[in-house]
């Protein structure tokens, strides 16, 4: 909370007793009571005042939840609560005389505030006086001059004693040392103060005794009794017939506070019937305290009393003093002066704020108390009557709790998302003329509750993804905003369903919980799935959590990843082979066909879409290129000219089908055409094996031969490996050089068969006997395309170094020698063999 204050005519806060009705909740019922305590003054810090929690009806179990606190408007905090908020204790020294002066009773007021539910209790603590002050005289030495001719019964006012205590502890009586010439008379004024007067009992004789010494004692009624003394010296003078006489025995004066210094307050006047110096009257204060002397001065010649210090009604409401008039002959007269101070509106109200809820939960119901405002004005009457107002149109209002206490309560619903904090200016104005005011600013923050669900920027999203995308590619980023704050506004994203994956199948997309980014789980195929939808749920972190859902529709964009597929004539050929008929489709074209004759139509489809599926046809190969043409978009094969007798009976036409993708993909269709007038005429041509078929049969036979040869070589290699292993054990003395590389882990795992030399044709080939040394890898066998079947040499024939029956000069032996050091890593060289006729 941040509080700032501004006031006009601000003056320090003073002592004000809070008199208000107090609501005390006891056992669930509210009773109109006032919690009162009484303690003596001068108690030490920590002294017990009273069991406040118990007196308010609060048990120890509910104290933590009720949050008991005390509030006071005094500048000094006189009381405090214990750490467990059970007992009210003294916070510092309490001096009744400095707080209340002569006011009785002396009451300090404070408010006890509890929450859950909110309530205010008014507590008053009466400060009882103890006899901690002795009576004192303003002047310890007093001199009185009395003319010897003064008749008995004449009274002389004496210096009055002062005692700050009240009641029985205040000044109760005066005592005078016994003397036959004087007696003491004690009088009580209307305000309860006691004054002593010296009474002359007998005539004085200056010639017998010129001076008399008396002791005046002031005593209080405390226990133990305290007292103070003043010494009185009486000087006896010669006769003066007429003493001065004041125009009034008691002067009553009313002065407005804050009079400027030097202002005339009042004037006293005395007369004397004598003449000469005996009629000259001099004025002086006879009984006046030091504090009063700081505010007033008396002109000894004119009797004018002027203001010399500030008069403050709130500090002191009245003054009392005695004025003495003395003539030139020494005779005196005395008069009492009572000065009443009239209050003016010179103090602005003061405000003290106690926040109860700050920050305020935005779901707080109306009438919830959020702060307590205590108002004080040191002035009195209308000048001290204060009213509070709140500026602005805010969802709060002020409600009077007691005479000087207001409650700030919620008037209407709060919404943190609209207004997160309120600057409330509370103004207190008194009824003086002119009115004074002061204001304080209270900043109340509104705390968030989870009352808003996340809202997507769009209710439905659309995303476009090209097929064949990489797994993990970004598809789309959704975003939802939550007007709440903190965890209530922290949004997480989840998949909530949709057609992105069938039941039991992996979903096509995933969503990142924090960012809302949707990623493809695998590569998408336009031909299998052209579009799908997924529901994304945005959920906040509140308790309970709130959520909303948005639909994402993903469109898969086609790429040119499918080549055109020829349905005919390729489909017709496959059908023919399955039925056991001719493998090649054919068309019969009469030799009498003219240009534009429809030979056939190439039918093709493309699994792609759009431009990727637009097909065009071109003629790429024909036995007679000028004889046929293909429709660009229709795929129709027509004669480009009339068929002539010179044209071959068999025609082969190859057409290519292209799509319009980037890059373009294509497929070819082969069409066989027979030029004949009728089917019977075309049959002899069809029965002959076409050249292309013979080539295909030869290729198939050659492939079969190679497969048989490979099987034979593998079998020979197995036999050779077994034989070499046996020979290695039998010939320990020293195997042939060619076998020196036959050691552990030195043979190729695949092995190699060794065919004999060929005497017909030329067939180069190579083989390896063992693996390479470490750190180098050599292929186990590098076989060229296998030749026709040949006899396989045995291991003995190979070791013996025999060649084929017809050796040729082109035949070569082993091209490398084996290392003579058997301990070193063995490296076998490649054996190359060739045979020629």
PyMOL commands that set and color helices and strands:
alter all, ss='L'
color gray80, all
select helices_A, chain A and resi 52-55+63-66+96-100+167-169+276-279+290-293+381-384+486-489+570-578+610-613+679-687+691-730+737-739+795-800
alter helices_A, ss='H'
color red, helices_A
select strands_A, chain A and resi 3-7+23-26+29-32+35-40+48-50+69-71+79-81+88-90+106-114+119-128+136-137+141-147+155-157+161-162+171-176+182-188+194-200+211-220+227-237+245-246+250-256+264-267+270-271+282-287+296-298+304-307+318-326+332-342+350-355+360-361+369-376+386-390+396-400+405-410+421-430+437-447+455-456+460-466+474-477+480-481+491-498+509-511+517-520+531-540+547-557+565-568+586-589+598-601+603-605+615-622+628-630+636-639+650-659+666-675+765-767+831-833
alter strands_A, ss='S'
color yellow, strands_A
deselect
rebuild
show_as cartoon
